[in-house]
Amino acid sequence: MNWRTLYFIQGFATFATFLLILLNPTAIPNSFGLSVTKENYAFPFLIGANEVALCYLSFAARAIRETKTIKKISTFFIVFHFTTGAMCLVALYYGASTKILSNVVLRTIMVVAFYYYGIYKIKKDGQ
């Protein structure tokens, strides 16, 4: 595995998440024990819009060759996954279901993966 493969996985996962939100806006919140009514569908749809942007960045960045740029994009993904995981912990503090901890574990894995493949292991000239 290398950073390009990781970016592909990230892009595929974010696009799949977008489609899931578009087709069933309650699926992800329900999986964490949260309820969303039709009046509140705007929130999942806003998250879906962000997923599309992350998908584009993930796929477009695979063509980049400059090591410094790749490391900055990997740092962006690290910050994204870290803060998302941290916000899940805040939600847990405020009474969200412990089911949300699965998302914290996933985000932690992604932080480690982006650090390892996108910063630590990357070689000169984006190889």
N, CA, C and O atoms as CSV, one atom per row, in Angstrom:
chain,resi,resn,atom,element,x,y,z
A,1,MET,N,N,0.855,-1.190,0.000
A,1,MET,CA,C,0.000,0.000,0.000
A,1,MET,C,C,0.888,1.235,0.000
A,1,MET,O,O,1.988,1.225,0.552
A,2,ASN,N,N,0.396,2.298,-0.626
A,2,ASN,CA,C,1.090,3.581,-0.616
A,2,ASN,C,C,0.052,4.698,-0.482
A,2,ASN,O,O,-1.141,4.427,-0.347
A,3,TRP,N,N,0.501,5.931,-0.520
A,3,TRP,CA,C,-0.414,7.055,-0.303
A,3,TRP,C,C,-1.463,7.154,-1.409
A,3,TRP,O,O,-2.598,7.548,-1.143
A,4,ARG,N,N,-1.106,6.807,-2.635
A,4,ARG,CA,C,-2.096,6.876,-3.726
A,4,ARG,C,C,-3.241,5.885,-3.504
A,4,ARG,O,O,-4.405,6.197,-3.758
A,5,THR,N,N,-2.898,4.700,-3.031
A,5,THR,CA,C,-3.928,3.708,-2.726
A,5,THR,C,C,-4.814,4.199,-1.586
A,5,THR,O,O,-6.035,4.048,-1.629
A,6,LEU,N,N,-4.197,4.781,-0.577
A,6,LEU,CA,C,-4.960,5.323,0.557
A,6,LEU,C,C,-5.892,6.441,0.093
A,6,LEU,O,O,-7.042,6.504,0.526
A,7,TYR,N,N,-5.410,7.319,-0.779
A,7,TYR,CA,C,-6.265,8.388,-1.311
A,7,TYR,C,C,-7.426,7.799,-2.115
A,7,TYR,O,O,-8.543,8.314,-2.062
A,8,PHE,N,N,-7.163,6.716,-2.860
A,8,PHE,CA,C,-8.233,6.060,-3.614
A,8,PHE,C,C,-9.285,5.497,-2.649
A,8,PHE,O,O,-10.485,5.674,-2.863
A,9,ILE,N,N,-8.837,4.830,-1.604
A,9,ILE,CA,C,-9.765,4.276,-0.610
A,9,ILE,C,C,-10.591,5.394,0.014
A,9,ILE,O,O,-11.804,5.269,0.178
A,10,GLN,N,N,-9.919,6.487,0.359
A,10,GLN,CA,C,-10.617,7.652,0.937
A,10,GLN,C,C,-11.659,8.192,-0.043
A,10,GLN,O,O,-12.790,8.480,0.349
A,11,GLY,N,N,-11.285,8.330,-1.312
A,11,GLY,CA,C,-12.207,8.838,-2.326
A,11,GLY,C,C,-13.403,7.921,-2.534
A,11,GLY,O,O,-14.542,8.380,-2.627
A,12,PHE,N,N,-13.137,6.630,-2.605
A,12,PHE,CA,C,-14.224,5.670,-2.781
A,12,PHE,C,C,-15.166,5.698,-1.581
A,12,PHE,O,O,-16.385,5.713,-1.748
A,13,ALA,N,N,-14.606,5.704,-0.377
A,13,ALA,CA,C,-15.427,5.700,0.838
A,13,ALA,C,C,-16.269,6.964,0.960
A,13,ALA,O,O,-17.431,6.899,1.361
A,14,THR,N,N,-15.692,8.112,0.617
A,14,THR,CA,C,-16.456,9.351,0.735
A,14,THR,C,C,-17.561,9.420,-0.323
A,14,THR,O,O,-18.639,9.949,-0.054
A,15,PHE,N,N,-17.303,8.890,-1.519
A,15,PHE,CA,C,-18.355,8.874,-2.526
A,15,PHE,C,C,-19.474,7.916,-2.121
A,15,PHE,O,O,-20.652,8.223,-2.301
A,16,ALA,N,N,-19.109,6.766,-1.579
A,16,ALA,CA,C,-20.117,5.813,-1.103
A,16,ALA,C,C,-20.948,6.431,0.023
A,16,ALA,O,O,-22.162,6.235,0.086
A,17,THR,N,N,-20.293,7.169,0.901
A,17,THR,CA,C,-21.007,7.841,1.990
A,17,THR,C,C,-21.978,8.876,1.430
A,17,THR,O,O,-23.115,8.984,1.891
A,18,PHE,N,N,-21.529,9.628,0.442
A,18,PHE,CA,C,-22.416,10.603,-0.209
A,18,PHE,C,C,-23.661,9.912,-0.772
A,18,PHE,O,O,-24.784,10.366,-0.548
A,19,LEU,N,N,-23.456,8.822,-1.497
A,19,LEU,CA,C,-24.598,8.113,-2.076
A,19,LEU,C,C,-25.537,7.591,-0.995
A,19,LEU,O,O,-26.757,7.674,-1.136
A,20,LEU,N,N,-24.978,7.060,0.071
A,20,LEU,CA,C,-25.808,6.566,1.170
A,20,LEU,C,C,-26.640,7.696,1.767
A,20,LEU,O,O,-27.834,7.529,2.012
A,21,ILE,N,N,-26.011,8.842,1.999
A,21,ILE,CA,C,-26.740,9.991,2.552
A,21,ILE,C,C,-27.826,10.453,1.586
A,21,ILE,O,O,-28.941,10.765,2.005
A,22,LEU,N,N,-27.506,10.498,0.309
A,22,LEU,CA,C,-28.481,10.940,-0.691
A,22,LEU,C,C,-29.698,10.013,-0.748
A,22,LEU,O,O,-30.836,10.474,-0.834
A,23,LEU,N,N,-29.447,8.721,-0.700
A,23,LEU,CA,C,-30.527,7.738,-0.818
A,23,LEU,C,C,-31.266,7.482,0.494
A,23,LEU,O,O,-32.452,7.150,0.490
A,24,ASN,N,N,-30.564,7.638,1.611
A,24,ASN,CA,C,-31.178,7.382,2.911
A,24,ASN,C,C,-30.538,8.297,3.960
A,24,ASN,O,O,-29.617,7.876,4.659
A,25,PRO,N,N,-31.010,9.533,4.077
A,25,PRO,CA,C,-30.369,10.511,4.960
A,25,PRO,C,C,-30.378,10.133,6.443
A,25,PRO,O,O,-29.656,10.740,7.234
A,26,THR,N,N,-31.175,9.151,6.824
A,26,THR,CA,C,-31.212,8.766,8.242
A,26,THR,C,C,-30.292,7.591,8.563
A,26,THR,O,O,-30.087,7.282,9.737
A,27,ALA,N,N,-29.738,6.938,7.561
A,27,ALA,CA,C,-28.967,5.703,7.775
A,27,ALA,C,C,-27.784,5.896,8.719
A,27,ALA,O,O,-27.633,5.141,9.679
A,28,ILE,N,N,-26.959,6.878,8.465
A,28,ILE,CA,C,-25.762,7.068,9.299
A,28,ILE,C,C,-26.139,7.547,10.697
A,28,ILE,O,O,-25.660,6.972,11.675
A,29,PRO,N,N,-26.974,8.573,10.834
A,29,PRO,CA,C,-27.359,8.962,12.194
A,29,PRO,C,C,-28.010,7.815,12.980
A,29,PRO,O,O,-27.728,7.636,14.165
A,30,ASN,N,N,-28.880,7.041,12.320
A,30,ASN,CA,C,-29.536,5.918,13.001
A,30,ASN,C,C,-28.529,4.873,13.469
A,30,ASN,O,O,-28.723,4.242,14.507
A,31,SER,N,N,-27.447,4.689,12.700
A,31,SER,CA,C,-26.453,3.689,13.087
A,31,SER,C,C,-25.738,4.073,14.385
A,31,SER,O,O,-25.138,3.225,15.046
A,32,PHE,N,N,-25.806,5.350,14.739
A,32,PHE,CA,C,-25.211,5.821,15.992
A,32,PHE,C,C,-26.257,6.121,17.050
A,32,PHE,O,O,-25.958,6.728,18.079
A,33,GLY,N,N,-27.484,5.692,16.791
A,33,GLY,CA,C,-28.543,5.909,17.767
A,33,GLY,C,C,-29.121,7.309,17.752
A,33,GLY,O,O,-29.759,7.723,18.720
A,34,LEU,N,N,-28.910,8.046,16.674
A,34,LEU,CA,C,-29.442,9.407,16.544
A,34,LEU,C,C,-30.633,9.379,15.599
A,34,LEU,O,O,-30.640,8.630,14.622
A,35,SER,N,N,-31.631,10.188,15.887
A,35,SER,CA,C,-32.777,10.245,14.987
A,35,SER,C,C,-32.775,11.569,14.231
A,35,SER,O,O,-32.468,12.628,14.780
A,36,VAL,N,N,-33.127,11.470,12.962
A,36,VAL,CA,C,-33.221,12.654,12.101
A,36,VAL,C,C,-34.590,12.605,11.437
A,36,VAL,O,O,-34.961,11.609,10.815
A,37,THR,N,N,-35.324,13.687,11.577
A,37,THR,CA,C,-36.633,13.774,10.937
A,37,THR,C,C,-36.497,14.463,9.584
A,37,THR,O,O,-35.467,15.070,9.291
A,38,LYS,N,N,-37.527,14.368,8.770
A,38,LYS,CA,C,-37.497,14.993,7.442
A,38,LYS,C,C,-37.226,16.491,7.529
A,38,LYS,O,O,-36.582,17.063,6.650
A,39,GLU,N,N,-37.716,17.118,8.587
A,39,GLU,CA,C,-37.483,18.554,8.757
A,39,GLU,C,C,-36.001,18.872,8.969
A,39,GLU,O,O,-35.572,20.008,8.768
A,40,ASN,N,N,-35.224,17.866,9.376
A,40,ASN,CA,C,-33.798,18.065,9.645
A,40,ASN,C,C,-32.888,17.403,8.616
A,40,ASN,O,O,-31.693,17.245,8.869
A,41,TYR,N,N,-33.421,17.016,7.470
A,41,TYR,CA,C,-32.608,16.375,6.439
A,41,TYR,C,C,-31.496,17.283,5.915
A,41,TYR,O,O,-30.519,16.804,5.341
A,42,ALA,N,N,-31.643,18.574,6.111
A,42,ALA,CA,C,-30.597,19.486,5.628
A,42,ALA,C,C,-29.241,19.141,6.236
A,42,ALA,O,O,-28.215,19.277,5.570
A,43,PHE,N,N,-29.224,18.701,7.482
A,43,PHE,CA,C,-27.941,18.399,8.130
A,43,PHE,C,C,-27.216,17.231,7.478
A,43,PHE,O,O,-26.035,17.366,7.158
A,44,PRO,N,N,-27.867,16.089,7.265
A,44,PRO,CA,C,-27.165,15.022,6.543
A,44,PRO,C,C,-26.783,15.431,5.122
A,44,PRO,O,O,-25.728,15.038,4.625
A,45,PHE,N,N,-27.640,16.221,4.466
A,45,PHE,CA,C,-27.324,16.638,3.097
A,45,PHE,C,C,-26.110,17.569,3.066
A,45,PHE,O,O,-25.322,17.515,2.122
A,46,LEU,N,N,-25.949,18.413,4.069
A,46,LEU,CA,C,-24.751,19.260,4.154
A,46,LEU,C,C,-23.504,18.402,4.351
A,46,LEU,O,O,-22.453,18.679,3.773
A,47,ILE,N,N,-23.626,17.376,5.159
A,47,ILE,CA,C,-22.499,16.454,5.339
A,47,ILE,C,C,-22.206,15.741,4.021
A,47,ILE,O,O,-21.045,15.544,3.664
A,48,GLY,N,N,-23.257,15.357,3.301
A,48,GLY,CA,C,-23.083,14.722,1.997
A,48,GLY,C,C,-22.339,15.611,1.014
A,48,GLY,O,O,-21.504,15.130,0.247
A,49,ALA,N,N,-22.637,16.902,1.033
A,49,ALA,CA,C,-21.923,17.847,0.156
A,49,ALA,C,C,-20.436,17.883,0.509
A,49,ALA,O,O,-19.585,17.951,-0.378
A,50,ASN,N,N,-20.131,17.839,1.786
A,50,ASN,CA,C,-18.724,17.794,2.208
A,50,ASN,C,C,-18.052,16.508,1.745
A,50,ASN,O,O,-16.877,16.513,1.375
A,51,GLU,N,N,-18.794,15.413,1.767
A,51,GLU,CA,C,-18.240,14.130,1.313
A,51,GLU,C,C,-17.839,14.206,-0.159
A,51,GLU,O,O,-16.818,13.644,-0.555
A,52,VAL,N,N,-18.641,14.898,-0.970
A,52,VAL,CA,C,-18.305,15.042,-2.389
A,52,VAL,C,C,-16.996,15.829,-2.546
A,52,VAL,O,O,-16.147,15.467,-3.361
A,53,ALA,N,N,-16.841,16.887,-1.778
A,53,ALA,CA,C,-15.608,17.679,-1.849
A,53,ALA,C,C,-14.396,16.846,-1.429
A,53,ALA,O,O,-13.342,16.916,-2.061
A,54,LEU,N,N,-14.547,16.065,-0.373
A,54,LEU,CA,C,-13.450,15.194,0.071
A,54,LEU,C,C,-13.142,14.128,-0.976
A,54,LEU,O,O,-11.983,13.775,-1.192
A,55,CYS,N,N,-14.174,13.626,-1.616
A,55,CYS,CA,C,-14.003,12.645,-2.683
A,55,CYS,C,C,-13.185,13.248,-3.831
A,55,CYS,O,O,-12.231,12.641,-4.316
A,56,TYR,N,N,-13.573,14.439,-4.247
A,56,TYR,CA,C,-12.843,15.096,-5.339
A,56,TYR,C,C,-11.377,15.296,-4.964
A,56,TYR,O,O,-10.485,14.967,-5.746
A,57,LEU,N,N,-11.126,15.831,-3.775
A,57,LEU,CA,C,-9.745,16.060,-3.343
A,57,LEU,C,C,-8.974,14.748,-3.309
A,57,LEU,O,O,-7.822,14.698,-3.739
A,58,SER,N,N,-9.586,13.698,-2.809
A,58,SER,CA,C,-8.918,12.401,-2.709
A,58,SER,C,C,-8.487,11.887,-4.078
A,58,SER,O,O,-7.349,11.449,-4.250
A,59,PHE,N,N,-9.395,11.942,-5.051
A,59,PHE,CA,C,-9.064,11.430,-6.382
A,59,PHE,C,C,-8.137,12.374,-7.141
A,59,PHE,O,O,-7.199,11.918,-7.794
A,60,ALA,N,N,-8.382,13.674,-7.067
A,60,ALA,CA,C,-7.548,14.638,-7.799
A,60,ALA,C,C,-6.116,14.656,-7.274
A,60,ALA,O,O,-5.171,14.803,-8.050
A,61,ALA,N,N,-5.953,14.508,-5.983
A,61,ALA,CA,C,-4.614,14.585,-5.377
A,61,ALA,C,C,-3.734,13.406,-5.772
A,61,ALA,O,O,-2.514,13.479,-5.629
A,62,ARG,N,N,-4.320,12.334,-6.260
A,62,ARG,CA,C,-3.528,11.164,-6.655
A,62,ARG,C,C,-2.581,11.475,-7.814
A,62,ARG,O,O,-1.606,10.754,-8.024
A,63,ALA,N,N,-2.858,12.537,-8.565
A,63,ALA,CA,C,-2.018,12.898,-9.706
A,63,ALA,C,C,-0.852,13.812,-9.316
A,63,ALA,O,O,0.025,14.078,-10.137
A,64,ILE,N,N,-0.838,14.280,-8.107
A,64,ILE,CA,C,0.201,15.212,-7.649
A,64,ILE,C,C,1.519,14.463,-7.456
A,64,ILE,O,O,1.536,13.317,-7.008
A,65,ARG,N,N,2.597,15.116,-7.794
A,65,ARG,CA,C,3.930,14.501,-7.688
A,65,ARG,C,C,4.816,15.186,-6.636
A,65,ARG,O,O,5.796,14.596,-6.182
A,66,GLU,N,N,4.488,16.398,-6.253
A,66,GLU,CA,C,5.336,17.144,-5.334
A,66,GLU,C,C,5.135,16.636,-3.898
A,66,GLU,O,O,4.026,16.671,-3.367
A,67,THR,N,N,6.201,16.176,-3.297
A,67,THR,CA,C,6.155,15.606,-1.949
A,67,THR,C,C,5.577,16.584,-0.935
A,67,THR,O,O,4.763,16.198,-0.096
A,68,LYS,N,N,5.983,17.825,-1.004
A,68,LYS,CA,C,5.502,18.824,-0.045
A,68,LYS,C,C,3.985,18.982,-0.125
A,68,LYS,O,O,3.316,19.097,0.902
A,69,THR,N,N,3.450,18.988,-1.328
A,69,THR,CA,C,2.006,19.132,-1.515
A,69,THR,C,C,1.263,17.902,-1.020
A,69,THR,O,O,0.221,18.020,-0.376
A,70,ILE,N,N,1.794,16.728,-1.315
A,70,ILE,CA,C,1.173,15.483,-0.854
A,70,ILE,C,C,1.122,15.459,0.672
A,70,ILE,O,O,0.115,15.060,1.258
A,71,LYS,N,N,2.199,15.884,1.307
A,71,LYS,CA,C,2.235,15.908,2.775
A,71,LYS,C,C,1.220,16.903,3.342
A,71,LYS,O,O,0.616,16.644,4.382
A,72,LYS,N,N,1.031,18.030,2.669
A,72,LYS,CA,C,0.033,19.003,3.134
A,72,LYS,C,C,-1.379,18.450,3.000
A,72,LYS,O,O,-2.208,18.639,3.891
A,73,ILE,N,N,-1.656,17.773,1.900
A,73,ILE,CA,C,-2.986,17.182,1.722
A,73,ILE,C,C,-3.196,16.061,2.738
A,73,ILE,O,O,-4.283,15.929,3.302
A,74,SER,N,N,-2.172,15.262,2.970
A,74,SER,CA,C,-2.280,14.211,3.988
A,74,SER,C,C,-2.519,14.825,5.363
A,74,SER,O,O,-3.296,14.290,6.153
A,75,THR,N,N,-1.867,15.929,5.652
A,75,THR,CA,C,-2.093,16.624,6.920
A,75,THR,C,C,-3.524,17.120,7.011
A,75,THR,O,O,-4.135,17.056,8.078
A,76,PHE,N,N,-4.068,17.616,5.903
A,76,PHE,CA,C,-5.476,18.019,5.878
A,76,PHE,C,C,-6.377,16.853,6.270
A,76,PHE,O,O,-7.273,17.012,7.100
A,77,PHE,N,N,-6.144,15.675,5.673
A,77,PHE,CA,C,-6.957,14.509,5.998
A,77,PHE,C,C,-6.772,14.075,7.450
A,77,PHE,O,O,-7.722,13.626,8.091
A,78,ILE,N,N,-5.558,14.205,7.966
A,78,ILE,CA,C,-5.308,13.892,9.377
A,78,ILE,C,C,-6.135,14.810,10.264
A,78,ILE,O,O,-6.808,14.352,11.188
A,79,VAL,N,N,-6.085,16.104,9.982
A,79,VAL,CA,C,-6.853,17.069,10.774
A,79,VAL,C,C,-8.346,16.772,10.663
A,79,VAL,O,O,-9.061,16.817,11.664
A,80,PHE,N,N,-8.818,16.473,9.470
A,80,PHE,CA,C,-10.231,16.164,9.266
A,80,PHE,C,C,-10.662,14.957,10.105
A,80,PHE,O,O,-11.647,15.025,10.841
A,81,HIS,N,N,-9.925,13.863,9.989
A,81,HIS,CA,C,-10.308,12.650,10.715
A,81,HIS,C,C,-10.126,12.810,12.224
A,81,HIS,O,O,-10.933,12.300,13.001
A,82,PHE,N,N,-9.080,13.509,12.639
A,82,PHE,CA,C,-8.866,13.725,14.071
A,82,PHE,C,C,-9.995,14.556,14.679
A,82,PHE,O,O,-10.545,14.202,15.722
A,83,THR,N,N,-10.333,15.658,14.021
A,83,THR,CA,C,-11.384,16.515,14.587
A,83,THR,C,C,-12.752,15.833,14.526
A,83,THR,O,O,-13.574,16.021,15.423
A,84,THR,N,N,-13.004,15.048,13.484
A,84,THR,CA,C,-14.260,14.305,13.415
A,84,THR,C,C,-14.346,13.310,14.573
A,84,THR,O,O,-15.382,13.203,15.228
A,85,GLY,N,N,-13.263,12.589,14.820
A,85,GLY,CA,C,-13.236,11.661,15.946
A,85,GLY,C,C,-13.402,12.375,17.273
A,85,GLY,O,O,-14.104,11.888,18.159
A,86,ALA,N,N,-12.763,13.525,17.417
A,86,ALA,CA,C,-12.876,14.302,18.655
A,86,ALA,C,C,-14.306,14.789,18.857
A,86,ALA,O,O,-14.812,14.770,19.979
A,87,MET,N,N,-14.958,15.219,17.792
A,87,MET,CA,C,-16.343,15.678,17.910
A,87,MET,C,C,-17.289,14.519,18.265
A,87,MET,O,O,-18.303,14.723,18.933
A,88,CYS,N,N,-16.956,13.329,17.822
A,88,CYS,CA,C,-17.739,12.153,18.237
A,88,CYS,C,C,-17.609,11.940,19.743
A,88,CYS,O,O,-18.582,11.582,20.406
A,89,LEU,N,N,-16.422,12.158,20.279
A,89,LEU,CA,C,-16.237,12.031,21.729
A,89,LEU,C,C,-17.007,13.110,22.474
A,89,LEU,O,O,-17.561,12.855,23.544
A,90,VAL,N,N,-17.045,14.309,21.916
A,90,VAL,CA,C,-17.843,15.379,22.518
A,90,VAL,C,C,-19.320,14.987,22.500
A,90,VAL,O,O,-20.030,15.183,23.486
A,91,ALA,N,N,-19.779,14.433,21.377
A,91,ALA,CA,C,-21.171,13.989,21.290
A,91,ALA,C,C,-21.449,12.901,22.328
A,91,ALA,O,O,-22.518,12.878,22.939
A,92,LEU,N,N,-20.500,12.016,22.522
A,92,LEU,CA,C,-20.654,10.975,23.536
A,92,LEU,C,C,-20.789,11.596,24.921
A,92,LEU,O,O,-21.613,11.161,25.724
A,93,TYR,N,N,-19.987,12.603,25.194
A,93,TYR,CA,C,-20.056,13.316,26.472
A,93,TYR,C,C,-21.452,13.902,26.695
A,93,TYR,O,O,-21.967,13.905,27.813
A,94,TYR,N,N,-22.047,14.393,25.618
A,94,TYR,CA,C,-23.372,15.010,25.715
A,94,TYR,C,C,-24.516,14.002,25.610
A,94,TYR,O,O,-25.679,14.398,25.522
A,95,GLY,N,N,-24.208,12.727,25.618
A,95,GLY,CA,C,-25.257,11.729,25.696
A,95,GLY,C,C,-25.484,10.880,24.465
A,95,GLY,O,O,-26.429,10.092,24.445
A,96,ALA,N,N,-24.658,11.005,23.435
A,96,ALA,CA,C,-24.827,10.153,22.252
A,96,ALA,C,C,-24.571,8.699,22.641
A,96,ALA,O,O,-23.915,8.417,23.644
A,97,SER,N,N,-25.087,7.806,21.851
A,97,SER,CA,C,-24.912,6.375,22.083
A,97,SER,C,C,-23.437,5.984,21.986
A,97,SER,O,O,-22.667,6.589,21.241
A,98,THR,N,N,-23.066,4.970,22.746
A,98,THR,CA,C,-21.688,4.465,22.668
A,98,THR,C,C,-21.394,3.848,21.302
A,98,THR,O,O,-20.240,3.548,20.996
A,99,LYS,N,N,-22.429,3.655,20.477
A,99,LYS,CA,C,-22.215,3.162,19.110
A,99,LYS,C,C,-21.303,4.096,18.322
A,99,LYS,O,O,-20.652,3.681,17.363
A,100,ILE,N,N,-21.262,5.352,18.733
A,100,ILE,CA,C,-20.447,6.339,18.025
A,100,ILE,C,C,-18.951,6.067,18.194
A,100,ILE,O,O,-18.132,6.600,17.445
A,101,LEU,N,N,-18.601,5.247,19.168
A,101,LEU,CA,C,-17.191,4.908,19.388
A,101,LEU,C,C,-16.594,4.143,18.205
A,101,LEU,O,O,-15.385,4.201,17.978
A,102,SER,N,N,-17.428,3.432,17.455
A,102,SER,CA,C,-16.918,2.746,16.263
A,102,SER,C,C,-16.373,3.765,15.267
A,102,SER,O,O,-15.388,3.496,14.580
A,103,ASN,N,N,-17.004,4.923,15.187
A,103,ASN,CA,C,-16.525,5.984,14.304
A,103,ASN,C,C,-15.209,6.565,14.825
A,103,ASN,O,O,-14.331,6.920,14.038
A,104,VAL,N,N,-15.076,6.660,16.131
A,104,VAL,CA,C,-13.825,7.148,16.729
A,104,VAL,C,C,-12.681,6.188,16.380
A,104,VAL,O,O,-11.582,6.625,16.039
A,105,VAL,N,N,-12.941,4.895,16.466
A,105,VAL,CA,C,-11.917,3.899,16.123
A,105,VAL,C,C,-11.533,4.028,14.652
A,105,VAL,O,O,-10.348,4.027,14.317
A,106,LEU,N,N,-12.531,4.139,13.770
A,106,LEU,CA,C,-12.260,4.297,12.339
A,106,LEU,C,C,-11.437,5.550,12.074
A,106,LEU,O,O,-10.481,5.513,11.300
A,107,ARG,N,N,-11.801,6.651,12.709
A,107,ARG,CA,C,-11.072,7.914,12.503
A,107,ARG,C,C,-9.634,7.801,12.999
A,107,ARG,O,O,-8.720,8.357,12.391
A,108,THR,N,N,-9.435,7.090,14.092
A,108,THR,CA,C,-8.079,6.895,14.614
A,108,THR,C,C,-7.233,6.092,13.627
A,108,THR,O,O,-6.069,6.414,13.390
A,109,ILE,N,N,-7.821,5.058,13.062
A,109,ILE,CA,C,-7.115,4.261,12.049
A,109,ILE,C,C,-6.748,5.129,10.852
A,109,ILE,O,O,-5.644,5.018,10.319
A,110,MET,N,N,-7.664,5.989,10.431
A,110,MET,CA,C,-7.391,6.857,9.279
A,110,MET,C,C,-6.291,7.873,9.590
A,110,MET,O,O,-5.455,8.160,8.733
A,111,VAL,N,N,-6.286,8.413,10.800
A,111,VAL,CA,C,-5.220,9.355,11.189
A,111,VAL,C,C,-3.867,8.655,11.092
A,111,VAL,O,O,-2.924,9.197,10.515
A,112,VAL,N,N,-3.773,7.460,11.652
A,112,VAL,CA,C,-2.515,6.713,11.625
A,112,VAL,C,C,-2.129,6.389,10.177
A,112,VAL,O,O,-0.966,6.537,9.802
A,113,ALA,N,N,-3.085,5.952,9.370
A,113,ALA,CA,C,-2.795,5.596,7.974
A,113,ALA,C,C,-2.308,6.804,7.172
A,113,ALA,O,O,-1.334,6.702,6.425
A,114,PHE,N,N,-2.981,7.944,7.324
A,114,PHE,CA,C,-2.545,9.128,6.582
A,114,PHE,C,C,-1.190,9.622,7.059
A,114,PHE,O,O,-0.396,10.119,6.260
A,115,TYR,N,N,-0.916,9.493,8.344
A,115,TYR,CA,C,0.418,9.878,8.820
A,115,TYR,C,C,1.467,8.924,8.245
A,115,TYR,O,O,2.489,9.365,7.719
A,116,TYR,N,N,1.216,7.642,8.345
A,116,TYR,CA,C,2.217,6.659,7.922
A,116,TYR,C,C,2.470,6.714,6.421
A,116,TYR,O,O,3.616,6.820,5.983
A,117,TYR,N,N,1.388,6.641,5.625
A,117,TYR,CA,C,1.566,6.579,4.175
A,117,TYR,C,C,1.710,7.948,3.519
A,117,TYR,O,O,2.356,8.061,2.477
A,118,GLY,N,N,1.128,8.981,4.101
A,118,GLY,CA,C,1.130,10.288,3.461
A,118,GLY,C,C,2.173,11.255,3.975
A,118,GLY,O,O,2.383,12.313,3.382
A,119,ILE,N,N,2.834,10.905,5.080
A,119,ILE,CA,C,3.868,11.786,5.623
A,119,ILE,C,C,5.147,11.006,5.901
A,119,ILE,O,O,6.197,11.315,5.338
A,120,TYR,N,N,5.067,10.003,6.760
A,120,TYR,CA,C,6.252,9.271,7.200
A,120,TYR,C,C,6.906,8.470,6.075
A,120,TYR,O,O,8.115,8.562,5.866
A,121,LYS,N,N,6.120,7.699,5.364
A,121,LYS,CA,C,6.662,6.747,4.383
A,121,LYS,C,C,6.895,7.356,3.003
A,121,LYS,O,O,7.576,6.757,2.171
A,122,ILE,N,N,6.351,8.508,2.759
A,122,ILE,CA,C,6.449,9.090,1.422
A,122,ILE,C,C,7.913,9.413,1.086
A,122,ILE,O,O,8.681,9.892,1.921
A,123,LYS,N,N,8.250,9.136,-0.139
A,123,LYS,CA,C,9.617,9.388,-0.597
A,123,LYS,C,C,9.661,10.673,-1.407
A,123,LYS,O,O,8.645,11.323,-1.650
A,124,LYS,N,N,10.830,11.000,-1.799
A,124,LYS,CA,C,11.036,12.203,-2.606
A,124,LYS,C,C,10.237,12.140,-3.902
A,124,LYS,O,O,10.097,11.075,-4.504
A,125,ASP,N,N,9.717,13.282,-4.325
A,125,ASP,CA,C,8.977,13.427,-5.577
A,125,ASP,C,C,7.710,12.572,-5.636
A,125,ASP,O,O,7.332,12.094,-6.706
A,126,GLY,N,N,7.064,12.382,-4.505
A,126,GLY,CA,C,5.743,11.784,-4.458
A,126,GLY,C,C,5.662,10.293,-4.737
A,126,GLY,O,O,4.583,9.775,-5.022
A,127,GLN,N,N,6.764,9.610,-4.660
A,127,GLN,CA,C,6.737,8.153,-4.924
A,127,GLN,C,C,6.335,7.388,-3.701
A,127,GLN,O,O,6.260,6.160,-3.738
